[in-house]
Amino acid sequence: MRRSLRSFLRLWRAWRNRLAVRNLAEFDDRTLKDIGLTRSDVDGALAEPLFRDPSIALALKVHDQQAAARRLAADGLRTVAVSRPQQRPATGRCRAGAPAACAS
């Protein structure tokens, strides 16, 4: 009995969340971008089978995007931390017609 009740509640929750995701489909692209989604994210979530909760698919998508952004930020910080500024050659070494890097 409990198993069937849990299954029913899961299906009811999935249906209720599907209606909420359908409301997201009515948003314009700019609003979706503000909350970290694209039109294809919403359409993909609604394409899930009826017994699956589309809001979970959207939450996983946003989580993956945020994790990727954090990895890129961390990589960028590491790159900046180890990068060194370019050194200009000594002024005595530059000749006429040399690249602009020699100009002081």
PyMOL commands that set and color helices and strands:
alter all, ss='L'
color gray80, all
select helices_A, chain A and resi 2-25+29-34+39-46+54-82+91-93+100-102
alter helices_A, ss='H'
color red, helices_A
deselect
rebuild
show_as cartoon
